Amino acid sequence: MPSKLITAEEVSEQIGVTVGTLQLWRCTGRYKLPYIKAGRLVRYRQSDIDEFIDRRAHEHTGSRIDSATDN
């Protein structure tokens, strides 16, 4: 089943950054956060947002949490 497409406003609420920040990230490529563009519309796949969040999970020691081995 294809992942749901969501707006920049919805992504903004989920990850706690402004829509302007998302726009800056798209322009600069600062973070690997795939998006879909159709004309002037920008949409994100919910699955890509979930992966983006997972990639940024860290323990308090600064170590990255490996969800594949974390039971």
Distance bins in CASP14 RR format, pairs under 12 A and 6 or more apart:
PFRMAT RR
TARGET T0000
AUTHOR 0000-0000-0000
RMODE 2
METHOD distances of the structure
MODEL  1
1 45 0 0 0 0 0 1 0 0 0 0 0
1 46 0 0 0 0 0 1 0 0 0 0 0
1 47 0 0 0 0 0 1 0 0 0 0 0
2 36 0 0 0 0 0 1 0 0 0 0 0
2 43 0 0 0 0 0 1 0 0 0 0 0
2 45 0 0 0 0 1 0 0 0 0 0 0
2 46 0 0 0 0 1 0 0 0 0 0 0
2 47 0 0 0 0 1 0 0 0 0 0 0
2 48 0 0 0 0 0 1 0 0 0 0 0
3 34 0 0 0 0 0 1 0 0 0 0 0
3 36 0 0 0 0 0 1 0 0 0 0 0
3 43 0 0 0 0 0 1 0 0 0 0 0
3 44 0 0 0 0 1 0 0 0 0 0 0
3 45 1 0 1 0 0 0 0 0 0 0 0
3 46 1 0 1 0 0 0 0 0 0 0 0
3 47 1 1 0 0 0 0 0 0 0 0 0
3 48 1 0 0 1 0 0 0 0 0 0 0
3 49 0 0 0 0 1 0 0 0 0 0 0
3 50 0 0 0 0 1 0 0 0 0 0 0
3 51 0 0 0 0 0 1 0 0 0 0 0
4 10 0 0 0 0 1 0 0 0 0 0 0
4 11 0 0 0 0 0 1 0 0 0 0 0
4 36 0 0 0 0 0 1 0 0 0 0 0
4 43 0 0 0 0 1 0 0 0 0 0 0
4 44 0 0 0 0 1 0 0 0 0 0 0
4 45 1 0 0 1 0 0 0 0 0 0 0
4 46 1 0 1 0 0 0 0 0 0 0 0
4 47 0 0 0 0 1 0 0 0 0 0 0
4 48 0 0 0 0 0 1 0 0 0 0 0
4 49 0 0 0 0 1 0 0 0 0 0 0
4 50 0 0 0 0 0 1 0 0 0 0 0
5 11 0 0 0 0 0 1 0 0 0 0 0
5 34 0 0 0 0 0 1 0 0 0 0 0
5 35 0 0 0 0 1 0 0 0 0 0 0
5 36 1 0 0 1 0 0 0 0 0 0 0
5 37 0 0 0 0 0 1 0 0 0 0 0
5 38 0 0 0 0 1 0 0 0 0 0 0
5 41 0 0 0 0 1 0 0 0 0 0 0
5 42 0 0 0 0 1 0 0 0 0 0 0
5 43 1 0 1 0 0 0 0 0 0 0 0
5 44 1 0 0 1 0 0 0 0 0 0 0
5 45 1 0 0 1 0 0 0 0 0 0 0
5 46 1 0 0 1 0 0 0 0 0 0 0
5 47 0 0 0 0 0 1 0 0 0 0 0
5 48 0 0 0 0 0 1 0 0 0 0 0
5 49 0 0 0 0 0 1 0 0 0 0 0
6 12 0 0 0 0 0 1 0 0 0 0 0
6 13 0 0 0 0 1 0 0 0 0 0 0
6 14 0 0 0 0 1 0 0 0 0 0 0
6 15 0 0 0 0 0 1 0 0 0 0 0
6 22 0 0 0 0 0 1 0 0 0 0 0
6 35 0 0 0 0 0 1 0 0 0 0 0
6 36 0 0 0 0 0 1 0 0 0 0 0
6 41 0 0 0 0 0 1 0 0 0 0 0
6 42 0 0 0 0 0 1 0 0 0 0 0
6 43 1 0 0 1 0 0 0 0 0 0 0
6 44 1 0 1 0 0 0 0 0 0 0 0
6 45 1 0 0 1 0 0 0 0 0 0 0
6 46 1 0 1 0 0 0 0 0 0 0 0
6 47 0 0 0 0 0 1 0 0 0 0 0
6 48 0 0 0 0 1 0 0 0 0 0 0
6 49 1 0 0 1 0 0 0 0 0 0 0
6 50 0 0 0 0 0 1 0 0 0 0 0
7 13 0 0 0 0 1 0 0 0 0 0 0
7 14 0 0 0 0 0 1 0 0 0 0 0
7 19 0 0 0 0 1 0 0 0 0 0 0
7 22 0 0 0 0 0 1 0 0 0 0 0
7 35 0 0 0 0 0 1 0 0 0 0 0
7 36 0 0 0 0 0 1 0 0 0 0 0
7 41 0 0 0 0 1 0 0 0 0 0 0
7 42 1 0 0 1 0 0 0 0 0 0 0
7 43 1 0 0 1 0 0 0 0 0 0 0
7 44 1 0 0 1 0 0 0 0 0 0 0
7 45 0 0 0 0 0 1 0 0 0 0 0
7 46 0 0 0 0 0 1 0 0 0 0 0
7 49 0 0 0 0 0 1 0 0 0 0 0
8 14 0 0 0 0 0 1 0 0 0 0 0
8 15 0 0 0 0 0 1 0 0 0 0 0
8 16 0 0 0 0 0 1 0 0 0 0 0
8 17 0 0 0 0 1 0 0 0 0 0 0
8 18 0 0 0 0 1 0 0 0 0 0 0
8 19 1 0 1 0 0 0 0 0 0 0 0
8 20 0 0 0 0 1 0 0 0 0 0 0
8 21 0 0 0 0 1 0 0 0 0 0 0
8 22 1 0 1 0 0 0 0 0 0 0 0
8 23 1 0 0 1 0 0 0 0 0 0 0
8 24 0 0 0 0 0 1 0 0 0 0 0
8 25 0 0 0 0 0 1 0 0 0 0 0
8 26 0 0 0 0 1 0 0 0 0 0 0
8 33 0 0 0 0 0 1 0 0 0 0 0
8 35 0 0 0 0 1 0 0 0 0 0 0
8 36 0 0 0 0 0 1 0 0 0 0 0
8 37 0 0 0 0 0 1 0 0 0 0 0
8 40 0 0 0 0 0 1 0 0 0 0 0
8 41 0 0 0 0 1 0 0 0 0 0 0
8 42 1 0 1 0 0 0 0 0 0 0 0
8 43 0 0 0 0 1 0 0 0 0 0 0
8 44 1 0 0 1 0 0 0 0 0 0 0
8 49 0 0 0 0 0 1 0 0 0 0 0
9 15 0 0 0 0 0 1 0 0 0 0 0
9 16 0 0 0 0 0 1 0 0 0 0 0
9 17 0 0 0 0 0 1 0 0 0 0 0
9 18 0 0 0 0 1 0 0 0 0 0 0
9 19 1 0 0 1 0 0 0 0 0 0 0
9 20 0 0 0 0 0 1 0 0 0 0 0
9 22 0 0 0 0 1 0 0 0 0 0 0
9 23 0 0 0 0 0 1 0 0 0 0 0
9 42 0 0 0 0 0 1 0 0 0 0 0
9 43 0 0 0 0 0 1 0 0 0 0 0
9 44 0 0 0 0 0 1 0 0 0 0 0
10 16 0 0 0 0 0 1 0 0 0 0 0
10 19 0 0 0 0 1 0 0 0 0 0 0
10 22 0 0 0 0 0 1 0 0 0 0 0
10 42 0 0 0 0 0 1 0 0 0 0 0
10 43 0 0 0 0 1 0 0 0 0 0 0
10 44 1 0 0 1 0 0 0 0 0 0 0
10 45 0 0 0 0 0 1 0 0 0 0 0
10 46 0 0 0 0 1 0 0 0 0 0 0
10 49 0 0 0 0 1 0 0 0 0 0 0
11 17 0 0 0 0 1 0 0 0 0 0 0
11 18 0 0 0 0 0 1 0 0 0 0 0
11 19 0 0 0 0 1 0 0 0 0 0 0
11 20 0 0 0 0 0 1 0 0 0 0 0
11 21 0 0 0 0 0 1 0 0 0 0 0
11 22 1 0 0 1 0 0 0 0 0 0 0
11 23 0 0 0 0 0 1 0 0 0 0 0
11 25 0 0 0 0 0 1 0 0 0 0 0
11 26 0 0 0 0 0 1 0 0 0 0 0
11 31 0 0 0 0 0 1 0 0 0 0 0
11 33 0 0 0 0 1 0 0 0 0 0 0
11 34 0 0 0 0 0 1 0 0 0 0 0
11 35 0 0 0 0 1 0 0 0 0 0 0
11 36 0 0 0 0 0 1 0 0 0 0 0
11 42 0 0 0 0 1 0 0 0 0 0 0
11 43 0 0 0 0 1 0 0 0 0 0 0
11 44 1 0 1 0 0 0 0 0 0 0 0
11 45 0 0 0 0 0 1 0 0 0 0 0
11 46 0 0 0 0 1 0 0 0 0 0 0
11 48 0 0 0 0 1 0 0 0 0 0 0
11 49 1 0 1 0 0 0 0 0 0 0 0
11 50 0 0 0 0 0 1 0 0 0 0 0
11 52 0 0 0 0 1 0 0 0 0 0 0
11 53 0 0 0 0 0 1 0 0 0 0 0
12 18 1 0 0 1 0 0 0 0 0 0 0
12 19 1 0 1 0 0 0 0 0 0 0 0
12 20 0 0 0 0 1 0 0 0 0 0 0
12 21 1 0 0 1 0 0 0 0 0 0 0
12 22 1 0 0 1 0 0 0 0 0 0 0
12 23 0 0 0 0 0 1 0 0 0 0 0
12 25 0 0 0 0 0 1 0 0 0 0 0
12 33 0 0 0 0 0 1 0 0 0 0 0
12 42 0 0 0 0 0 1 0 0 0 0 0
12 44 0 0 0 0 0 1 0 0 0 0 0
12 49 0 0 0 0 0 1 0 0 0 0 0
13 19 0 0 0 0 1 0 0 0 0 0 0
13 22 0 0 0 0 0 1 0 0 0 0 0
13 44 0 0 0 0 0 1 0 0 0 0 0
13 49 0 0 0 0 0 1 0 0 0 0 0
14 22 0 0 0 0 0 1 0 0 0 0 0
14 33 0 0 0 0 0 1 0 0 0 0 0
14 44 0 0 0 0 1 0 0 0 0 0 0
14 46 0 0 0 0 1 0 0 0 0 0 0
14 48 0 0 0 0 0 1 0 0 0 0 0
14 49 1 0 0 1 0 0 0 0 0 0 0
14 50 0 0 0 0 1 0 0 0 0 0 0
14 52 0 0 0 0 1 0 0 0 0 0 0
14 53 1 0 0 1 0 0 0 0 0 0 0
15 21 0 0 0 0 1 0 0 0 0 0 0
15 22 0 0 0 0 1 0 0 0 0 0 0
15 25 0 0 0 0 0 1 0 0 0 0 0
15 31 0 0 0 0 0 1 0 0 0 0 0
15 33 0 0 0 0 1 0 0 0 0 0 0
15 44 0 0 0 0 0 1 0 0 0 0 0
15 46 0 0 0 0 0 1 0 0 0 0 0
15 48 0 0 0 0 0 1 0 0 0 0 0
15 49 1 0 0 1 0 0 0 0 0 0 0
15 50 0 0 0 0 0 1 0 0 0 0 0
15 51 0 0 0 0 0 1 0 0 0 0 0
15 52 1 0 0 1 0 0 0 0 0 0 0
15 53 1 0 0 1 0 0 0 0 0 0 0
15 54 0 0 0 0 0 1 0 0 0 0 0
15 55 0 0 0 0 0 1 0 0 0 0 0
15 56 0 0 0 0 1 0 0 0 0 0 0
16 22 0 0 0 0 1 0 0 0 0 0 0
16 49 0 0 0 0 0 1 0 0 0 0 0
16 52 0 0 0 0 0 1 0 0 0 0 0
16 53 0 0 0 0 0 1 0 0 0 0 0
16 56 0 0 0 0 0 1 0 0 0 0 0
17 23 0 0 0 0 0 1 0 0 0 0 0
17 24 0 0 0 0 1 0 0 0 0 0 0
17 25 0 0 0 0 1 0 0 0 0 0 0
17 30 0 0 0 0 0 1 0 0 0 0 0
17 31 0 0 0 0 1 0 0 0 0 0 0
17 33 0 0 0 0 0 1 0 0 0 0 0
17 49 0 0 0 0 0 1 0 0 0 0 0
17 52 0 0 0 0 0 1 0 0 0 0 0
17 53 0 0 0 0 0 1 0 0 0 0 0
17 56 0 0 0 0 0 1 0 0 0 0 0
18 24 0 0 0 0 1 0 0 0 0 0 0
18 25 0 0 0 0 0 1 0 0 0 0 0
19 25 0 0 0 0 0 1 0 0 0 0 0
19 26 0 0 0 0 0 1 0 0 0 0 0
19 42 0 0 0 0 1 0 0 0 0 0 0
19 44 0 0 0 0 0 1 0 0 0 0 0
20 26 0 0 0 0 1 0 0 0 0 0 0
20 27 0 0 0 0 1 0 0 0 0 0 0
20 28 0 0 0 0 0 1 0 0 0 0 0
20 42 0 0 0 0 0 1 0 0 0 0 0
21 27 0 0 0 0 0 1 0 0 0 0 0
21 28 0 0 0 0 0 1 0 0 0 0 0
21 30 0 0 0 0 1 0 0 0 0 0 0
21 31 0 0 0 0 1 0 0 0 0 0 0
21 33 0 0 0 0 0 1 0 0 0 0 0
22 28 0 0 0 0 0 1 0 0 0 0 0
22 29 0 0 0 0 0 1 0 0 0 0 0
22 30 0 0 0 0 0 1 0 0 0 0 0
22 31 0 0 0 0 1 0 0 0 0 0 0
22 33 1 0 0 1 0 0 0 0 0 0 0
22 35 0 0 0 0 1 0 0 0 0 0 0
22 42 0 0 0 0 1 0 0 0 0 0 0
22 43 0 0 0 0 0 1 0 0 0 0 0
22 44 0 0 0 0 1 0 0 0 0 0 0
22 49 0 0 0 0 0 1 0 0 0 0 0
22 52 0 0 0 0 0 1 0 0 0 0 0
23 29 0 0 0 0 0 1 0 0 0 0 0
23 30 0 0 0 0 0 1 0 0 0 0 0
23 33 0 0 0 0 0 1 0 0 0 0 0
23 35 0 0 0 0 0 1 0 0 0 0 0
23 37 0 0 0 0 0 1 0 0 0 0 0
23 42 0 0 0 0 1 0 0 0 0 0 0
24 30 1 0 0 1 0 0 0 0 0 0 0
24 31 0 0 0 0 1 0 0 0 0 0 0
24 33 0 0 0 0 0 1 0 0 0 0 0
25 31 1 0 1 0 0 0 0 0 0 0 0
25 32 0 0 0 0 1 0 0 0 0 0 0
25 33 1 0 1 0 0 0 0 0 0 0 0
25 34 0 0 0 0 0 1 0 0 0 0 0
25 35 0 0 0 0 1 0 0 0 0 0 0
25 42 0 0 0 0 0 1 0 0 0 0 0
25 44 0 0 0 0 0 1 0 0 0 0 0
25 52 0 0 0 0 0 1 0 0 0 0 0
26 32 0 0 0 0 0 1 0 0 0 0 0
26 33 1 0 0 1 0 0 0 0 0 0 0
26 34 0 0 0 0 1 0 0 0 0 0 0
26 35 1 0 0 1 0 0 0 0 0 0 0
26 36 0 0 0 0 0 1 0 0 0 0 0
26 37 0 0 0 0 1 0 0 0 0 0 0
26 42 1 0 0 1 0 0 0 0 0 0 0
26 43 0 0 0 0 0 1 0 0 0 0 0
26 44 0 0 0 0 1 0 0 0 0 0 0
27 33 0 0 0 0 0 1 0 0 0 0 0
27 35 0 0 0 0 0 1 0 0 0 0 0
27 42 0 0 0 0 0 1 0 0 0 0 0
29 35 0 0 0 0 0 1 0 0 0 0 0
31 48 0 0 0 0 0 1 0 0 0 0 0
31 49 0 0 0 0 0 1 0 0 0 0 0
31 51 0 0 0 0 0 1 0 0 0 0 0
31 52 1 0 0 1 0 0 0 0 0 0 0
31 53 0 0 0 0 0 1 0 0 0 0 0
31 55 0 0 0 0 1 0 0 0 0 0 0
31 56 0 0 0 0 1 0 0 0 0 0 0
32 48 0 0 0 0 1 0 0 0 0 0 0
32 51 0 0 0 0 1 0 0 0 0 0 0
32 52 1 0 0 1 0 0 0 0 0 0 0
32 55 0 0 0 0 1 0 0 0 0 0 0
32 56 0 0 0 0 0 1 0 0 0 0 0
33 42 0 0 0 0 0 1 0 0 0 0 0
33 44 1 0 0 1 0 0 0 0 0 0 0
33 45 0 0 0 0 0 1 0 0 0 0 0
33 48 1 0 0 1 0 0 0 0 0 0 0
33 49 1 0 0 1 0 0 0 0 0 0 0
33 50 0 0 0 0 0 1 0 0 0 0 0
33 51 0 0 0 0 1 0 0 0 0 0 0
33 52 1 0 1 0 0 0 0 0 0 0 0
33 53 0 0 0 0 0 1 0 0 0 0 0
33 55 0 0 0 0 1 0 0 0 0 0 0
33 56 0 0 0 0 0 1 0 0 0 0 0
34 42 0 0 0 0 0 1 0 0 0 0 0
34 43 0 0 0 0 0 1 0 0 0 0 0
34 44 1 0 0 1 0 0 0 0 0 0 0
34 45 1 0 0 1 0 0 0 0 0 0 0
34 46 0 0 0 0 0 1 0 0 0 0 0
34 47 0 0 0 0 1 0 0 0 0 0 0
34 48 1 0 1 0 0 0 0 0 0 0 0
34 49 0 0 0 0 1 0 0 0 0 0 0
34 50 0 0 0 0 0 1 0 0 0 0 0
34 51 0 0 0 0 1 0 0 0 0 0 0
34 52 0 0 0 0 1 0 0 0 0 0 0
35 41 0 0 0 0 0 1 0 0 0 0 0
35 42 1 0 1 0 0 0 0 0 0 0 0
35 43 1 0 0 1 0 0 0 0 0 0 0
35 44 1 0 1 0 0 0 0 0 0 0 0
35 45 0 0 0 0 1 0 0 0 0 0 0
35 48 1 0 0 1 0 0 0 0 0 0 0
35 49 0 0 0 0 1 0 0 0 0 0 0
35 52 0 0 0 0 0 1 0 0 0 0 0
36 42 1 0 0 1 0 0 0 0 0 0 0
36 43 1 0 1 0 0 0 0 0 0 0 0
36 44 1 0 0 1 0 0 0 0 0 0 0
36 45 1 0 0 1 0 0 0 0 0 0 0
36 46 0 0 0 0 0 1 0 0 0 0 0
36 48 0 0 0 0 1 0 0 0 0 0 0
37 43 1 0 0 1 0 0 0 0 0 0 0
37 44 0 0 0 0 0 1 0 0 0 0 0
43 49 0 0 0 0 0 1 0 0 0 0 0
44 50 0 0 0 0 0 1 0 0 0 0 0
44 51 0 0 0 0 0 1 0 0 0 0 0
44 52 0 0 0 0 1 0 0 0 0 0 0
44 53 0 0 0 0 0 1 0 0 0 0 0
45 51 0 0 0 0 1 0 0 0 0 0 0
45 52 0 0 0 0 0 1 0 0 0 0 0
46 52 0 0 0 0 0 1 0 0 0 0 0
46 53 0 0 0 0 0 1 0 0 0 0 0
47 53 0 0 0 0 0 1 0 0 0 0 0
47 54 0 0 0 0 0 1 0 0 0 0 0
48 54 0 0 0 0 0 1 0 0 0 0 0
48 55 0 0 0 0 0 1 0 0 0 0 0
49 55 0 0 0 0 0 1 0 0 0 0 0
49 56 0 0 0 0 0 1 0 0 0 0 0
50 56 0 0 0 0 0 1 0 0 0 0 0
50 57 0 0 0 0 0 1 0 0 0 0 0
50 67 0 0 0 0 0 1 0 0 0 0 0
51 57 0 0 0 0 0 1 0 0 0 0 0
51 67 0 0 0 0 0 1 0 0 0 0 0
53 65 0 0 0 0 0 1 0 0 0 0 0
53 67 0 0 0 0 0 1 0 0 0 0 0
54 64 0 0 0 0 0 1 0 0 0 0 0
54 65 0 0 0 0 1 0 0 0 0 0 0
54 66 0 0 0 0 0 1 0 0 0 0 0
54 67 1 0 1 0 0 0 0 0 0 0 0
54 68 0 0 0 0 0 1 0 0 0 0 0
54 70 0 0 0 0 0 1 0 0 0 0 0
55 64 0 0 0 0 1 0 0 0 0 0 0
55 65 0 0 0 0 1 0 0 0 0 0 0
55 66 0 0 0 0 0 1 0 0 0 0 0
55 67 0 0 0 0 1 0 0 0 0 0 0
56 62 0 0 0 0 0 1 0 0 0 0 0
56 64 0 0 0 0 1 0 0 0 0 0 0
56 65 0 0 0 0 1 0 0 0 0 0 0
56 67 0 0 0 0 0 1 0 0 0 0 0
57 63 0 0 0 0 0 1 0 0 0 0 0
57 64 1 0 0 1 0 0 0 0 0 0 0
57 65 1 0 1 0 0 0 0 0 0 0 0
57 66 0 0 0 0 1 0 0 0 0 0 0
57 67 1 0 0 1 0 0 0 0 0 0 0
57 68 0 0 0 0 0 1 0 0 0 0 0
57 70 0 0 0 0 1 0 0 0 0 0 0
58 64 1 0 1 0 0 0 0 0 0 0 0
58 65 1 0 0 1 0 0 0 0 0 0 0
58 66 0 0 0 0 0 1 0 0 0 0 0
58 67 0 0 0 0 0 1 0 0 0 0 0
59 65 1 0 1 0 0 0 0 0 0 0 0
59 66 0 0 0 0 0 1 0 0 0 0 0
59 67 0 0 0 0 0 1 0 0 0 0 0
59 70 0 0 0 0 1 0 0 0 0 0 0
63 70 0 0 0 0 0 1 0 0 0 0 0
64 70 0 0 0 0 0 1 0 0 0 0 0
65 71 0 0 0 0 0 1 0 0 0 0 0
END
